[in-house]
Amino acid sequence: MKTNEEIKSIISTLTLEEKASLCSGATFWLTKEIPSKGIPRIMVSDGPVGLRKQENIEDHLGMNESIKAVCFPAGVGMAATFNRELYGEMGETLGEECRAKDVAVILGPAVNIKRSPLCGRNFEYLSEDPYLASEMSTAYINGVQSKHVGTSIKHFAVNNMETRRFSASSNLSERALREIYLAAFEGPVKNAKPWTVMCSYNRINGELASQNKYLLTDILRKDWGYEGNVVSDWGAVSDRAKALEAGLNLEMPTSYEENDKKLVEAVKNGTLDEKVLDANCESLLKLIFDAYDNIGNSSEFVFDLDAHHDKAKEIAAETFVLLKNEGNVLPLKKDAKIAVIGSYAKVPRYQGGGSAHINCHKIVGFLDACKENGLNNISFAEGFSGTKDNFDQALCDEAVKNAKDADVAVIFAGLPDIFESEGYDRKHMNMPACQLKVIEEVRKVAKKTVIVLHNGSPIEMPFVNDVDAILECYLGGQAVGSAQFDVIFGDKSPSGRLAETFPIRLEDNPSYLNFPGFMNNVNYAEDIFVGYRYYDKKKMNVLFPFGYGLSYTEFKYDNLRLSKSEMKDTDTLEVSVDITNVGSVASKEVVQLYVKNCDTPILRPIREFKGFDKVYLKPGETKTVTFTLDKRSFAYYEERISDWAVPAGTYSIEIGKNSRCIELSKEVNITSEPVLPDHYDYDTITEELMLDPRIKDIRDKYFNMEDAFKDRELSEVEKESMNEEMAEAGFLFSPLRSALYFTGGSKKYEDIDKFLAEVNERIKK
């Protein structure tokens, strides 16, 4: 590994052209090398669910073949595990694969917030909640980087749709930016220190992410203390010199030297300081030399495809979410007569389309797993196509016939590849009509009907009240069929929980009127009210709430304890609760902590997700789960001070099974310094002056303000038209300058000027 002095010495020997060349890729996946100066190249590879290393023809959308690899469950499923340790183990496994294949950086995790269920890339993203996305991605990054392989957390930032993704501007408030869209990145950047951060294609409030200094330097580096490198999404750079000054280190892929020339030209004409270029090269070379030291030194790492396939199976079982299980129809008995229907039982949909597409070394569907386990009491009917939405009466009739003769019909359904992919957004939340028709016909004749879903994002379920069980399997990776076998037949209890709300219909979603926007602008009018924050505030019925999921057993919550009932906002709070498995099946439970916000004038969600733990419990076993809450657990982003603030008041600490099922709660009272104005003027309203304890004596000396507004005798007409509440509102919400008009001439500019001068001098101190 090169020292800083050695790197600076190398840079001093480089020509301007050589320095510029280091700032972009040599190919789609390789950085540039300068052999004469001892500078090697390193390789990056797509992720984050598997190694997509292309050794011959390169591209970034998965159209050309990559090496044989293992496909793990998609991000949507990994978030549903609510299991930090498991996601960390997946990261470690991918880190080992990268080391074995001399890959320096794997691109991921993808943590963009699921603002709308229509985003074509939602299968790759983690959650609608920034805390969950932050915690899970931190675990993944730590896992990968424990093998001395870098990650590239993406896409920074506010990239929540595929429509016009190169040009659209995500227009939003500073508060929504900080509380929702950046919070998913902030935790991992601070706590896991990813080697690289990948900037997104889109604009944020009009400025391209790739050349957004506020985003890449002011927030990322200055506010969060990030010391790594920012890499562009592939083809995201417009103005290379401006991007470099904004904080973008590496442009990917190669621009075939076109943008290298732009950097040279900018230095020569004085629009770019060469010292900025030097500093950029220094940062990049630290990454390159550090990564290169491990290339060729990876003999201990073996890319064991079969062992990693088994790991993918273990992980997949925890991604499944049991949405319905009426009459405990699941798990099925292995000697039952089962009609398996749907092409996904034979050829599963197990991954999303686009840059994360993995060339799997083997794929196991449910029917394969049944055969491997010697189950012969199963009939199979294709029912419908898994790739198109074409209804086939003959296929439907076969499915109905098989269902009539069986104890239970298990229908493997979901969304075809064409319905959700990188590059474009979904137009609706519907399943293919051909699948819905077969489900409708089968459930009419079946004794019991189980739906097994393969999809990367929420869907509408017109059949939800007409079937007995629904198992959401998302996109479970190449071993999905084996994992389905274990869960469906009860060898494992389902323990996944929804990391996103399933609305009843698309129109219920808070972004519905503003997705995907118009032309190159999309307004985030719902502001901080994304997902459950919106549905809970509106008291709106949903299909399945955030955090929801059933099990094959039951859990009891008891003995909630808080370490204190009174605290300052700078203190920490310990929260403990006992969980007991009161059923007969060993299983894992996701214990969820929410903070219910106090009643303040600040517009806030009803509750916010601020803690979780996943515990394994045998029947009758009890374990204690403990959480630690700090200032950020109670804070909102206050734009007036450009910082986080905690309103004083009483908060409820809630322990629940999901955002709509709170089992236990206890209150804590928090004291904090109020957020007060740092300047008053003629337009300041009376209410702000009345609430400021710093200026009470001055306020009372210059103005007995309440009396001043009441001095004037009201006319009879005014008395008839003005009630007490109207008068009070008129007083509180009037600007200071109103004293000129509504105090009968008793207050002059001179009085207001003296008052403002004294109070502004006071609050400076």
N, C-alpha and C positions, 0 to 999 in steps of 0.2 A: 504494500500500500504506500502510495506516494505521500510525502509530507506536504504541507501548504507551501513551504519554501521551494521544494522541488517542483511543484506544479507551477508556481509563479516563475521559476527559472525556465521551464519549458515554454510557457507563454511568451516570455521575453524573446525567444528565438523564432517565434512564428511570424510569418508575413501577415499583412492585413487580410489577404485573400484566404490564408489558412485559418485564421481566427474565425472569419465569417463562415467558412465551410463547416466548422464544428457545430454550428447552430442549427443545422438541419440534418435529416437522415440521408444515408447513402442509398437506401432502398426502402421498401415498405416497412421492413422490420429491423434494419441494421443502422447503427450510427456510423459516422464517417471515421475512417482511420487515416493517420498520417505516419506511415512506417518510418520515414526518414527522421521523424522527431520522437519516435518511440510511443506514439499514441495508438492504442489498439481500438478495435471496434467491439461493440457488444450488441446482443440481440434482445429485442423485446418480442413478446408474443401475446396474442389475444387470450383472454380469460373472461370471466373468473370461474367458470364451472368446469374447466378442463383445459388442457394444453393444446392450442391450435397453432402448432408450429408448421409453417409452410417451407419446404426445403427447395422447391423448384420454382414454379410459377407463383408469384405473390399477388395478393389482393387483400382488401380489408373488409369485404362483405361476405366472406365464406363461400365464394362461388368456385374457387379452385381448391383442389384436394390438399389436405394437410396430413401429417403423420397419424398413424393409428394411436388413439389415446383413449382415456377414460372420461366419460361424461357424467359428472355429478349433478345432483338436483339444481334447478335454476334458483336464482336469488329469491324469487317469490316463495319458494318452498323452504329455503334455508331460513328466511325470516320467520316462517311459520313454526319452526322448531322451538323458537324462544330459548335456544340452547347455545350460550356463548362458547362453552367448551367444545361442543360438537363442531361448530363452525370453525373454531380454531384448529381442530384436528384435520378438518378438510383442507384448511390453509397449509398446514404442515405437509400433508400428502402432496398437494400441488407444488409446494416448495421443493420437495424431494424430486418430483418429476422434472421441474425446471433445472435443478442442479444436474440431474442425469443427462439432460439434453442441452446443456450449456446455454440456457436462457437466463438472462440477467434480470429482466423485469417482466412480470405478468400483469396484463392490463385489467385492473379491477381492484376492489369491488365497485359496483355501480350503486350509488346510494341516493339517486334523485327521488324526490318525494312523489308519491302517486297522487297527483292532484286530481286527475280524472281517470276513471276506469277505461277510457278509450285510448290512452297512450299506447302506441304499438309496441313499446319496449318495456311495458310494465312487468313482464315475466322476468326481466333481468334485474329490476329494481327491488328494493327490500320492503318498504313500508310507506304508509301514509303518515306515520308518526316519526318525527325526527329523533326522538330519544331511542326508540327501538333500532332504527337504522344506524344510529351512532354506535350504540353498544355492540351490535352484531358485527358491524364492519370493523370495529376496533379489534375484536377477537380474531377475525379472519386475517387482517393485516399482520397482527402479531404472530399468527401461525405461519404464514408464508415467510415473513422476514426472519423468523427464528432459524430458517435454513439458509440465511444470507442470500436471499433472493428478494428483489424489490417488488413493490406493488405500485399501482397507479390509480388512486381513488378518483372516481369519475362520476358524472361529468360536471365540472365546476364552472358555472352553477345555474340554477333555475332552468334546467333543461327538462321539461315535463311533457313534451310532445314531439312527434316526428314530423308533423306537417311544417313545411318551410323551415326545417331545423337549421339550415345554413344562414337564414336571413331574418327570421322572426324575432321581434323584441318582446321579452317578458317584462311587462310593466307592472311594478308593484311597489308597495310602501317599504320604507326602511324597516319598519317593525316586522312585517311579514317576511322580508328577506332574512332578517336575523333570527326570528323565533322559529320559523318553519324550514326555510330552504337552505340556509347556511348551517343551521344547528346540526344537521346530519353529517356535515363535514368537520365541524369544529372539534368535536370529541376525538375522532380518529386522528386528526392532524396533531392535536396537542398530546394525546396519550399513546398513540401508536407510531407516530412519525413516519408515515409512508415515504418511501424514497422519492416518489414523484406524485404530482397532482396533475390530472388531465383536465385542461380547460374545455369547455363545451363549445359548440358551434354558434349558439344563439347570441343575441344581444340581450343585455340587461339594462332596462331603462334607456334604450337607444344606443348603447355602446357595446361593440362586440366583446365577448368574454376574453378573446385572445389578446385584446389590446386595452383591457379595462384595468387601469392602474389602481382604481379604488378597490377592485376585487383582488387582483393578484399581488399587490404590494401593501396597500394600506390595511386591508383586512387580513389577508393570508399571512403576510410576513410581519407586519408591525403589530397588529392586534393579537394574532395567534402565535407569533414567534416561530413560524415555519422556516426551516433552513434547507429544505430539499429543493428539488427542481420542478418547474412547471413545464409540462409537455403539452403540445397542442393535440386536440383530437385531429384525426387524419384529414387534412385539407381545411382546417379551421382558420388559417392565417390569411388576413387581407393585406395589411400594411406591416411588413416584417420589421422595419425599424421602430415603428410605433409600438409594436408588440414587444419587442426587446426592451424598450424603455419602460413599458408597463409591468414587466416582470416575467415574460414568457421566455424560458431558457432554450427549449428545444422544439423546433418545428418538425412535425412528421406528416407524411412521409417525405421522401425527396421531392424537391421542386425542380430537379434536374439543373441545379445551380442558378436558377433564375432569381430566387430570393437571396442567395449568397451575394450575387452581384448588387442587389438593392442595398444590402448592408454596407458593402464596400463603398458604393456611391454615396450613401448617407454620411459615412465618416469623412470621405473626401470633401464633400460640400459643406460640412460643418453642422449638419442637422442631427448627427449622432456623435456623442463624445466617445472616443475610442476607449476611454477608461471604463465606460459602461459595457462595452464589448469584452474587454479584458476580464472584468468581474464575472460576466456571464460564462466565459470560457473556463474560468477558475472553478465555478460551481459545477459545470458539466464534467470537467476532468476529474473532480473528486468522485463523482458518481461512476464514471467510466473506469477509472483505475481501481476503485474499491470493488466494483462488480467483476472486473476482469481477473482480479487476483484469485477468484474462485473458479474461473473457467479452466478446464483442464486439470482441476484438483477435485474432481467429483467422483472418484472411483468408488467411494463408500456409498454413493447413492445409486440405487438400481430402480429403473422404471418397470416395476413388476405389475403388468397389466391385470393379471388375474387377482392378485392380492388387493389391488386398488379397486377392482370391480366389486370385490366383497365389501370393501369399505363404503363404496357408493351404495350398496344394498343396505348396509347398517344405517347409513345416514338417511336414506330415502324413507324408511319406515317412520321416522320422526317428523317428516314433512307433511304427512297426511293429516287432514283435519276431518274428524267425524262430525258432520253437520246435522244429521238426523238419524235416530235409531229407535223408531217406534216399536214397542213390544220386544225390544232387545233382539231384533232379527239377526243382528251381527253380534258376535262372530258366528259364521256358519259352521255346521257340523260337517266333518269331512266325509261322512257317509250319506249326506243328503243328496237328493237327485237335483242337480243344478243345471239350469239352462243359461249358458253364457252367450250373451248377444252383443254384437258391436265389433267392428274391425279393430278397435284399439286394444282388444283383448289379445289379438294375434300380432298386430303390428302397432305397438303403442306410440302415442305422441309423447315424447319424453324430453324434448328440448325445443328452444325457440330458434327462430331464423335470424340470419344476419351474421355479424362479426363474431359472435360467440359460438357459432356452430362447430360442433366437435365431430371428427371422423372416428366413430366408435369402433373398438376392436371386437366387441360383441354386444348384442342387445337381447334382453330377456323380457318377453311379454308374459302376461298372466297365464296363457295357455301353455307356454313353454315351462313355466314353473309348476303348473299342475302335472304335466307329463313327467318332469324331473322327480316329483314327489309321489308318483304312482297313482294319481287319482284318475280312475277310469269311469266314474259315474257322472261325467260331464258331457253335455251336448253343446255344440257350437253352431250359431247362425250368424252370418255376417251382419244382417239387418240393414246396414246402410254403408255407404262409402265413407272412408275416413279422410278423404282428400277433397271431395266435392259435395255440393249440396243438391244432389239429384235423388229424388225419391224413386225407389224401385219396388213395385208392388210384390213381385216374386220374393225379393229378399225379406220384405216385411211379413209376408204370409208364412215364410219359413220360421221366422223369429216367433211369431204368434203361436204356431203349432208346437214348437219346442217348449215355449213357456207354459202352455196348457198342461203338458205332460210332466212338468217338474214341480218340485217342492218350492223352489224359489228361482226367480229370474234375476240374473245379475247383468245389467246393461252397462257396457263400457262406452261412454260417450264423451263429448267435449267439443273443443274447437280445432278445426283443421289448421295446418301451418299457414294457409293463405289468409286466415282470419286475423292473425296477429304476428307482426314481424318488425324488425328494425326497418326504418325507411318510410313507413307510412302508419297512420293511425287507424284504429277501428272506426267504423261508421255507426255501430250500434252495439248493444250488449247481448244480442240474441245468439242462441245456438243455431246451427243449421236446421232449417225447417224439416228436412228429411229425418233427422234424429228425433226431433220433437214428435213427429207423426208416429214413428216406431215406438217411442216410449209410451205414447197415449194408447196405442193399440195393444201393446204387450201388457201394460198394467191393468187393462180391463179384464184380462183372462188369467193373469198370474195369481197364484196364491199369495206370494210375497214378491215385492219388487225392490231391488237394490240398484241405485245408480252410482257408478264409479266414474268420476270426472277427471278429464285430462285437459287442462286449460291454464293459461298464464295470468289470467286476470278475471275479475268478477263477471258473472253472467246472470242474466235474468232466468228465473226458474219457474215457469208456469206450472210445472208438475210437482212443486214442492209439497203441496198438501195431499197429493194423490199417490205417493210412493212411501215405502216403509223405511228406507234408509238411504242416506246420501253420504258418500265418502269422497271428499275433495282430495285428489292426488296431485294437483298442479302438474308441473313438468318434472317428473321424478328421476330423470337421469337414466342411464342405460340399464340399470338393474331394477327398474321400476316394477316389473312383473313379479320378481322374487319377493320384493318388499310387500307388494299387494297380497301375495299369497299368505305371508306371515300375519298380516293384519286382518285380512278377511276371514281367515280360519282361526284367529285368536292366539297364535303363537306369540304375538306382540299386541299390546293394547295401544290404540292410537293416542298420540299425545301432542299433536300439532294444534296450534291456535291461529286464528286469522290475524294476519298482520295488516289487514285492511278491512274496511266495512264493505259488506255486500248490500248495496241499496236494492229496494224492491224493483225500481225501474230507473232507467238512465236519467230521466227528467228530474229525479230527486237529487242528483249530485250537485253540490254547491257550485261547481264550475260550468254547469250545463250551458248557461247563456253566454259564456266567455271561453268556449273551447271549440275549435282551435283559434278563435279570434278572427280578425278580418285582415286580409292581405298580410302585411308584415308586422302587425301589432296584435298582441293578446294581453288583455287587461285582467289582472288577478284581482277581480272585484270582490271575491269572497275573503280576501285578505288573510288573516290568521285562521279563519274557520274552514279548515281542510279536514275531510274525513269525519271521524267521530266528533271532533270539536264542533262541527256544523250540525250534524244530525242530533246530537244531544242538546245543543242550545235551542234548536227548533222543536225539540220534543217530537221528532219525526220517527215514525215506524221504519224499521229497516228489515231486510231479509235476514241478515246475520250481522251482529255487531262486531266491532273491533275486539280482538282478544278471545273470540268465541271458539269453542270446540268441546266435544263430548269425549267420554272415555268409556271403557268397559267396566269401570268401577266407580265408586263415589268417594268424595273427600269432604271432610269436615274441617271448618276453620274455627279456631278458638283462641282465647287468651291474647288479644291484641294489646301490646304494651308500647308506650312512648317513653323515651328517656326523660322527657320533661314536658310540662304543659304550658310553660311560659319560656320564651326565648327571644333573643335578638336575631335580626336577619343575618348577622355574621356568624351565628352559632351553627352547629350541626345537630341533627336530631336522629337518634337511633330508634328504629321501629322493629319490633319483633312480633311474630305471630306463630302459633302452633298449627300444623297441618296433620291430619290423621286420615289414613286410608281406612274407611269404614266398610269397604266392599270386600269381595272375595278374590280379586284379581290384582296382582302386582302391576303397578303402572307409574307413570310420571305425571305430575301435576305442575302446571304453570301458575305460580302465585303472582298476582299482579297488584301493584300499588299505584293508586291514583291520588293526586292532590286536588281536593275540591276547593276552588278559589273563594275567598271571602267576598262579602258584599261591599264593593268599593265603586266609586264612579268610573274606574277603569273598565273598559269593555274587555272581558276575558271569557274563555271557554268555561263551561260548567265545571269540568274536571280535566286534568291532564295526566297522561301516563308518565310516571317518574321512577318506576322500579319494577323489576321482575326477577324471579328465580325459578329454576326448574328442578324439582326434587323427585327422586325415585323412592317409592314407598311400597313395602310389602303389605299384605292385608293385616290390619290391626296396628301397623307401625305409625308412630308419631315423630315428626321432626320439627325443629324450630327454624324458621327462616328469618333472617335479620337484614334490614336495609339501613343505609345511611343517607340522609337527605341533607343537602347544603343549600346555600343561598339560591343557586340556580334552580333548585327544585321548586321554589316558590316565586321566582322572578318573572317579570315580563320585560320586553325591551322598550325603554322609554326614550322616544325620539328627541324629547326636549333636552336631555343630557347626554345623548348618544351613549347610553350605558344601560346595564341591567338594574332594575329596581324592584323592591319588594314592598307592596302596599301593606301598611300596618293593619292588623285585624286578626280575625279568627279563621283558621283554615281547618278543614276536615281531612284527616289522613284515612284513606279508604283502601281496604283490602278486598279484592274481588276476583271473580272468575272471568269477567270481561267488563267492558265499559258500561254495560247495562245490568250487570249482576254484581252488586256490592254486598259482600257478606258481613263485614265488620267495619266500624269507623270510630275514630276518636279525634277530638279537637285539640289544637294547639294554638295558643295566642302568640303572635309575633309582633314585636315592636321594631320600628325602623324610622330612619330619618325621612320626613316627607320630601317629595320632589317639589321644589318651589322655584318660581321664576327667578332669573338672574337679572331681570331688568323690567321696569314698568314704564308705560307711556300713556298717551291720551286715549289709546284704544283698549287699554287694560280694563276688563270688566270688574264690577264691584265685588263679585264673588271671590275672585282671586285675591283681592286686597283683604277681604274679611277672613280668609283662611290662612293668611300669613302671620304667624305669631311674632316674627322678627320685627314687624313694623307697627304693632298694636299701639304703642305709646305715641308714635308720630301720627298715625291715622287719627287717633282720638284728639290729638292736639290741634290738628289743622281742620279736621272735619268730624263732626258727629254725624257720620254719613247717613245712618238710617233716619235720624231726625231731619237731616237736611232735605231728604227726598220727600219727607212727609209734611214739611212746613207749609207748603202752599195749600190754601183752602181749595178743595175740589168743588167744581160746579155740580148742580143737581143732576145734569145729564151724565157727568163723569161718575157720580156716586151710583147712578142706576146701572151704568154699563161696566163698572169695574168692581169685581169681587176681591176678597182678601188675597186669594191665591194669585190672581192676576197682578195685584199690586206688588206682592212679594217677588214674583218672577221678574216684573219690570224693574224692580230695584236691584236684584242680584245680577241680572244679565245685561244691565246697561253699562256702556263704556264710561270711563272717568269723565270724558268730555261732555257727557250728558248733564253734568252738574251746571253747565252754562245755561241750559235751556229749561230745566225742570226744577230749579230751586228758587224761582221767583227773582232771579237776578242777584241772589246773595253770594254767588260764587263767580269769580272772575278768572281770566287766564293767569293773572298774577298769583292767585291762591293755588291753582293747580300746578303751576311751574315750581313754586316753593316746595309744595308737597312732593313732587316727583324728584326734585333735586335732593331732598333730604332722605327719602326712602331708598333711592338708588345708591346714594353714598353709604347708607347703612348696610345694604345687602352685599356691597363689595367687600365689606369687612368680614 
